[in-house]
């Protein structure tokens, strides 16, 4: 995986230590459901957008071991 440079302060998901601005880190995303899928529905005559999933991004220190 390729590292990124932190533009602000984050929390490491692996060791709970802070990732300071300017440090290198890994970003790992996890999808729940189908984040790209949206459908339109009508509720009480009003159009409603139904989202069928979401995506979470976890950040890890460059030194932490990240499981694939």
N, C-alpha and C positions, 0 to 999 in steps of 0.2 A: 504494500500500500504506500501511497505517496503522502508525505507529511505536508501540513499547511502551517502558516505562520499566524499566530493569534493576533487579531486586531483589537481584542478587548479581553477582559479576564473571564475565564471559564472554570468549571469544576471538572476534575478528572473522574470519569465513571469507574475506573479501575481501582484507584487508591484514595479517592476523595480529597486529594491535595489540589490546591488551586493551580491552574495553568495561567501564568502571568502573560501580560501583553508582550508580544515579541518572541515568546517561546514557540517551539515546534510541537505540533500535536497531530494525532490521527483522528479522522472523522468517520464514524461508522453509522449508516442509516438503517433503520428497521421499519418495514412497512407492515401495517396492520390492515387487512382487507385489501381493497383496490383503490389507492389514493387518486388515481387518474379518472375513475369512473364517477360521473355525476348524472343524475336524472332529474327531470322536471316532474312535479306532481302538483295537483290542485287540492288545497285544503280550504274549505269554506269559501270557494270561489277565487282565492288568491293563489298565484303561482308560488311554489316553494321548490328550492333546490335541495335535493337529497344527496349528500356526500356519502360514498360507500367505503370509506377508509381514511387513514391518515398516516403520516410518516414522522418518525422521531429520529433525531440525529444525536448520537452519543459521541462525546469527545474523550480521547485518551492521551496521556503524556506520550511523547516519542519514546521514552524509556520503558513504559509499561508494556507487558505482553498482551497482545490483542488476539483473542481466539477468532479463527476464521468463521 
